Amino acid sequence: MSLWYAICDAIPLELLQWDFMKNALLAILVMSPLFGLMSTMIVTGRMSFFSDALGHSAFTGIAIGCICGAASPTWAAVLFSVAFALLFSFVRSRSNQAADTIIGVFSSAAVALGIFAATFGGGSFTKYNKYLIGDILSVTPGEIGGLALVLLAVLVFWVLYSNQLTLTAIHPQLASSRGIPVHLSQAIFTTAIAVVVTLSISSVGLLILNSLLVLPAASARNLARNLKQYHILSVLFALGAGLVGLTVSYYWGCSAGAAISLTLALIFAVSFCFRKVRA
């Protein structure tokens, strides 16, 4: 981190005079490509609502971790979310119900279980507010390191499986006929979403986390002419919105997560207008 602090000190910007802003900026630089890549997988795989359900399961895991006295409830949440994602994949592969129906079942169960765990024994719900709103300005170097490791794993996964995952999302039967392990690919994908959502929830906040996993790719889809442009634009939109949102939050004193989400919504609106003009 000392090298990163030295780089920031060499940049003549007022907001970079504070260590917490330097940490937040580094977190943005790590999280933005992570959200951008995951967003393309989520939108292509029609899993937008599933990422929201995973956010609820992550909150449930945090509440259970706090009840059990875990030193770091985030890791308890990671384990719970991964188990939740794998269970969802198992049920989805063996049910003839529509995916959105299964997601609705899991999401509602996760919300109810989270509230039950958070208020168990008359406990106060207010201590969990930070996970609902998030605060990227309080991110620690350890959390940034964890996100960096996840980004590296997602990059490897994307390089190795992006084509297979795209085909699986578009036409699972064709993917299976080509020898692609559809169920395994979906299980790995849902596990990756679970880890990303859980590690990001304290920085971004549960209430707007899903928008950051959907809007970058949704905006890129308005303009991209091929898969390469689709992925590149999604990452660039996520990165640009992260930098703008962080700057706005510093000068206007608002939530960074909300500012990033609103910036992405504006990018989507502009890209939609250009799509209409181009059409």
Rosetta blueprint (number, residue, H / E / L):
1 M L
2 S H
3 L H
4 W H
5 Y H
6 A H
7 I H
8 C H
9 D H
10 A L
11 I L
12 P L
13 L L
14 E H
15 L H
16 L H
17 Q H
18 W L
19 D H
20 F H
21 M H
22 K H
23 N H
24 A H
25 L H
26 L H
27 A H
28 I H
29 L H
30 V H
31 M H
32 S H
33 P H
34 L H
35 F H
36 G H
37 L H
38 M H
39 S H
40 T H
41 M H
42 I H
43 V H
44 T H
45 G L
46 R L
47 M L
48 S H
49 F H
50 F H
51 S H
52 D H
53 A H
54 L H
55 G H
56 H H
57 S H
58 A H
59 F H
60 T H
61 G H
62 I H
63 A H
64 I H
65 G H
66 C H
67 I H
68 C L
69 G L
70 A L
71 A L
72 S L
73 P H
74 T H
75 W H
76 A H
77 A H
78 V H
79 L H
80 F H
81 S H
82 V H
83 A H
84 F H
85 A H
86 L H
87 L H
88 F H
89 S H
90 F H
91 V H
92 R H
93 S H
94 R L
95 S L
96 N L
97 Q L
98 A L
99 A H
100 D H
101 T H
102 I H
103 I H
104 G H
105 V H
106 F H
107 S H
108 S H
109 A H
110 A H
111 V H
112 A H
113 L H
114 G H
115 I H
116 F H
117 A H
118 A H
119 T L
120 F H
121 G H
122 G H
123 G L
124 S L
125 F L
126 T H
127 K H
128 Y H
129 N H
130 K H
131 Y H
132 L H
133 I H
134 G L
135 D L
136 I H
137 L H
138 S H
139 V L
140 T L
141 P H
142 G H
143 E H
144 I H
145 G H
146 G H
147 L H
148 A H
149 L H
150 V H
151 L H
152 L H
153 A H
154 V H
155 L H
156 V H
157 F H
158 W H
159 V H
160 L H
161 Y H
162 S H
163 N H
164 Q H
165 L H
166 T H
167 L H
168 T H
169 A H
170 I H
171 H L
172 P H
173 Q H
174 L H
175 A H
176 S H
177 S H
178 R L
179 G L
180 I L
181 P L
182 V H
183 H H
184 L H
185 S H
186 Q H
187 A H
188 I H
189 F H
190 T H
191 T H
192 A H
193 I H
194 A H
195 V H
196 V H
197 V H
198 T H
199 L H
200 S H
201 I H
202 S H
203 S H
204 V H
205 G L
206 L H
207 L H
208 I H
209 L H
210 N H
211 S H
212 L H
213 L H
214 V H
215 L H
216 P H
217 A H
218 A H
219 S H
220 A H
221 R H
222 N H
223 L H
224 A L
225 R L
226 N L
227 L H
228 K H
229 Q H
230 Y H
231 H H
232 I H
233 L H
234 S H
235 V H
236 L H
237 F H
238 A H
239 L H
240 G H
241 A H
242 G H
243 L H
244 V H
245 G H
246 L H
247 T H
248 V H
249 S H
250 Y H
251 Y H
252 W H
253 G L
254 C L
255 S L
256 A H
257 G H
258 A H
259 A H
260 I H
261 S H
262 L H
263 T H
264 L H
265 A H
266 L H
267 I H
268 F H
269 A H
270 V H
271 S H
272 F H
273 C H
274 F H
275 R H
276 K H
277 V H
278 R H
279 A L
